Amino acid sequence: MASLRRALEANPDDAVLRLHLAQTLLSGGDPAGAITEASVALRSDPGNGQALGLLAAAATALSTPPASATPGAPAAPVAPAGSAAPPVPAAPAVPAAPPEPGTFDWEQAEHEVGSTVPPPFVERVPVGPLADDDAAAPVEVARETVTLADVGGLDDVKRRLEESFLAPMRNAEVAKAFGKSLRGGLLLYGPPGCGKTFLARAVAGELGATFMSVSMTDVIGPHIGETQRNLKAVFDEARGQAPTVLFIDEIDSIGMRRGALSGGGAAWLRQMVNELLMQLDSMSGDNDGLYVLAATNNPWDLDEALLRPGRLDRTILVSPPDPNARASILRHHLRDRPIAGIDVEHLASVTDGFSGADLEHLAVTAAEKAMMQSIAQGSISPITMDHLGAALREIKPSTVAWLESARNVVRFSNANGRYDDLAALLSGKKRR
């Protein structure tokens, strides 16, 4: 498994290798990990039959009680790595489907499946226990110190954030006078590697709020009802720490279109989306002081209900960094390294389309070349424009493929004007 992951780090776009890892995870009893890897493969090849089959098989495995619950039960069959679509194991007899969201009998579900595993979080500052003795164990959150001043460039995005989100939240009394509730939902979308997570942290820092980050792997559970329970526990903890910025990364993985779901795991996936919608509406809780920020590379894959008023009703495009932002990012990644004669403004002008992650990779690659030269000559050789030029010949902007795939979305799926910002960005790229 470790060898597969190292190979993927070296070749992240190798779909065959990624699907082999997903199959290995599924065979090894980790369906949640298999779903993650298969979803990544589907982003680059939405029609991949093997990936779709793996996703369905893994979803079915998650919604099926584990084999260990029945002594002597045979393991669920899986397809060989080269097959077009793994066979979906026959589901054992289970109780009737639960009722609509809001009426699910959690006590009965807990009795059936036993205790649950609390969702892990990336931040490592422990907080007090939840009020509910039966809830998941304490989660870990943090207070953010990063602000928008720490975000290089992206002035238009900052302005949109200030107008649509931050100003009303900072001026609570004025907002209340105009009947605005102290809650919010905002969707950040754009190419990968352009700083959506960093922006979410900056928003938390601007508000002086607790920052909680959650992704699909933090809430997916193998037992019936566990995923919904984990989602509820996440939102309950966020409400308990208000003001809180709850950041849901890659929300398309837990908020996909319900109408497009089919196969053995469709019912389980729909229940997951339903629970997310219910928590955003907070039918049983108070969301005041809870600011939900979500990020995705593919907003067109989201269930439309997530984008209705009162949920994620504001959408902001986080585009590839502009020249000022690229210069700022390059300075940041070069500042603690030995450099000589670096023309950052020139580098910013020749890296159009580079994401923040691409620019970091550029700086690291140039540093590696300077390091190897230093080792060869026995003395420190600083990073120069020659090293950066050689790195530029190897590294290409990663946002181009995403922008090209987004053109059809703007052309055929922008009747409501939701992607006007994206249309303007693509128009500018085309003119250049």
Backbone hydrogen bonds, N-H to C=O, Kabsch-Sander energy under -0.5 kcal/mol:
donor,donor_aa,acceptor,acceptor_aa,energy
5,R,1,M,-2.3
6,R,2,A,-2.2
7,A,3,S,-2.3
8,L,4,L,-2.2
9,E,5,R,-2.1
10,A,6,R,-1.5
11,N,7,A,-1.6
14,D,11,N,-1.8
15,A,13,D,-1.3
18,R,14,D,-2.2
19,L,15,A,-2.7
20,H,16,V,-1.8
21,L,17,L,-2.0
22,A,18,R,-2.4
23,Q,19,L,-2.6
24,T,20,H,-2.2
25,L,21,L,-2.6
26,L,22,A,-2.4
27,S,23,Q,-2.7
28,G,24,T,-1.8
29,G,26,L,-1.4
30,D,25,L,-3.0
34,A,30,D,-1.8
35,I,31,P,-2.4
36,T,32,A,-1.9
37,E,33,G,-2.1
38,A,34,A,-2.6
39,S,35,I,-2.4
40,V,36,T,-1.8
41,A,37,E,-1.9
42,L,38,A,-1.9
43,R,39,S,-1.3
44,S,40,V,-0.9
45,D,41,A,-1.4
48,N,45,D,-2.1
52,L,48,N,-2.2
53,G,49,G,-2.5
54,L,50,Q,-2.6
55,L,51,A,-2.5
56,A,52,L,-2.3
57,A,53,G,-2.6
58,A,54,L,-2.9
59,A,55,L,-2.4
60,T,56,A,-2.3
61,A,57,A,-2.2
62,L,58,A,-2.1
63,S,59,A,-1.9
64,T,60,T,-0.7
64,T,61,A,-0.6
69,A,66,P,-1.8
70,T,67,A,-1.8
73,A,70,T,-2.3
83,S,80,P,-1.9
103,T,100,E,-1.8
106,W,104,F,-1.3
109,A,105,D,-2.0
110,E,106,W,-2.7
111,H,107,E,-2.0
112,E,108,Q,-1.8
113,V,109,A,-2.3
114,G,110,E,-2.2
122,V,213,S,-0.6
125,V,141,V,-0.7
127,V,139,V,-0.9
133,D,131,A,-0.6
135,A,132,D,-1.6
141,V,125,V,-1.8
142,A,211,F,-1.4
144,E,142,A,-0.5
144,E,209,A,-1.1
150,D,147,T,-1.7
151,V,148,L,-1.5
152,G,150,D,-0.6
158,K,154,L,-2.3
159,R,155,D,-2.3
160,R,156,D,-2.3
161,L,157,V,-2.4
162,E,158,K,-2.4
163,E,159,R,-2.6
164,S,160,R,-2.6
165,F,161,L,-1.7
166,L,161,L,-2.6
167,A,162,E,-2.4
169,M,165,F,-1.2
170,R,166,L,-2.4
171,N,167,A,-1.9
172,A,170,R,-0.9
175,A,171,N,-2.5
176,K,172,A,-2.6
177,A,173,E,-2.1
178,F,174,V,-1.3
179,G,176,K,-1.9
180,K,175,A,-3.1
181,S,179,G,-0.5
183,R,181,S,-1.7
184,G,290,L,-1.5
186,L,292,V,-2.5
187,L,314,R,-3.1
188,L,186,L,-0.5
188,L,294,A,-3.4
189,Y,316,I,-2.2
190,G,296,T,-1.1
194,C,191,P,-0.9
199,L,195,G,-2.3
200,A,196,K,-1.9
201,R,197,T,-2.0
202,A,198,F,-2.2
203,V,199,L,-2.2
204,A,200,A,-1.9
205,G,201,R,-2.2
206,E,202,A,-2.4
207,L,203,V,-1.8
208,G,204,A,-0.7
208,G,205,G,-0.6
209,A,204,A,-2.5
210,T,243,P,-2.5
211,F,142,A,-3.5
212,M,210,T,-0.5
212,M,245,V,-2.5
214,V,247,F,-2.8
218,D,215,S,-1.4
219,V,215,S,-0.7
219,V,216,M,-1.2
220,I,216,M,-2.1
226,E,223,H,-1.7
227,T,223,H,-0.6
229,R,225,G,-1.9
230,N,226,E,-2.7
231,L,227,T,-2.4
232,K,228,Q,-2.2
233,A,229,R,-2.4
234,V,230,N,-2.3
235,F,231,L,-2.2
236,D,232,K,-2.6
237,E,233,A,-2.4
238,A,234,V,-2.2
239,R,235,F,-2.5
240,G,236,D,-2.0
241,Q,237,E,-1.0
241,Q,238,A,-0.6
242,A,239,R,-1.3
244,T,289,G,-2.5
245,V,210,T,-3.4
246,L,244,T,-0.7
246,L,291,Y,-2.1
247,F,212,M,-3.5
247,F,245,V,-0.7
248,I,246,L,-0.6
248,I,293,L,-2.7
249,D,214,V,-2.3
249,D,247,F,-0.7
251,I,248,I,-0.6
251,I,295,A,-2.1
253,S,250,E,-2.2
254,I,251,I,-1.3
255,G,251,I,-1.5
257,R,301,D,-1.4
260,A,257,R,-0.7
261,L,258,R,-1.3
266,A,263,G,-1.4
269,L,265,G,-2.3
270,R,266,A,-2.5
271,Q,267,A,-2.0
272,M,268,W,-1.7
273,V,269,L,-2.1
274,N,270,R,-2.8
275,E,271,Q,-2.3
276,L,272,M,-1.9
277,L,273,V,-2.3
278,M,274,N,-2.3
279,Q,275,E,-2.3
280,L,276,L,-2.0
281,D,277,L,-1.9
282,S,278,M,-1.5
283,M,278,M,-1.0
287,N,285,G,-0.6
289,G,182,L,-4.7
290,L,287,N,-2.3
291,Y,244,T,-3.0
291,Y,289,G,-0.6
292,V,184,G,-2.8
292,V,290,L,-0.6
293,L,246,L,-2.3
293,L,291,Y,-0.7
294,A,186,L,-2.6
295,A,248,I,-2.1
296,T,188,L,-1.8
301,D,298,N,-1.8
302,L,299,P,-1.6
303,D,255,G,-2.5
306,L,303,D,-1.7
307,L,304,E,-1.4
308,R,305,A,-1.1
311,R,308,R,-1.9
312,L,306,L,-2.4
313,D,311,R,-1.4
314,R,185,G,-0.8
316,I,187,L,-2.9
318,V,189,Y,-3.5
319,S,317,L,-0.9
326,R,322,D,-2.8
327,A,323,P,-2.4
328,S,324,N,-2.1
329,I,325,A,-2.7
330,L,326,R,-2.5
331,R,327,A,-2.3
332,H,328,S,-2.0
333,H,329,I,-2.0
334,L,330,L,-1.4
335,R,331,R,-1.5
337,R,334,L,-1.7
340,A,383,I,-2.3
344,V,342,I,-0.9
347,L,343,D,-2.0
348,A,344,V,-2.5
349,S,345,E,-1.5
350,V,346,H,-1.1
350,V,347,L,-0.5
351,T,348,A,-0.7
354,F,351,T,-2.2
356,G,193,G,-0.9
357,A,193,G,-1.8
359,L,355,S,-2.2
360,E,356,G,-2.0
361,H,357,A,-2.2
362,L,358,D,-2.2
363,A,359,L,-2.2
364,V,360,E,-2.5
365,T,361,H,-2.6
366,A,362,L,-2.3
367,A,363,A,-2.2
368,E,364,V,-2.2
369,K,365,T,-2.0
370,A,366,A,-2.3
371,M,367,A,-2.5
372,M,368,E,-2.5
373,Q,369,K,-1.9
374,S,370,A,-2.2
375,I,371,M,-2.5
376,A,372,M,-2.1
377,Q,373,Q,-2.0
378,G,374,S,-1.4
379,S,374,S,-1.1
383,I,338,P,-3.1
388,L,384,T,-2.0
389,G,385,M,-2.8
390,A,386,D,-2.3
391,A,387,H,-2.1
392,L,388,L,-2.3
393,R,389,G,-1.4
394,E,390,A,-0.6
394,E,391,A,-0.9
395,I,391,A,-1.7
399,T,353,G,-0.9
400,V,397,P,-0.5
402,W,398,S,-0.5
403,L,399,T,-2.5
404,E,400,V,-2.4
405,S,401,A,-2.1
406,A,402,W,-1.6
407,R,403,L,-0.7
407,R,404,E,-0.9
408,N,404,E,-0.5
409,V,405,S,-0.5
410,V,406,A,-2.1
411,R,407,R,-2.2
412,F,408,N,-2.5
413,S,409,V,-2.8
417,G,414,N,-1.5
420,D,417,G,-1.4
423,A,419,Y,-2.4
424,A,420,D,-2.5
425,L,421,D,-2.2
426,L,422,L,-2.7
427,S,423,A,-2.3
428,G,424,A,-2.1
429,K,425,L,-2.2
430,K,426,L,-2.3
431,R,427,S,-2.3
432,R,428,G,-1.7
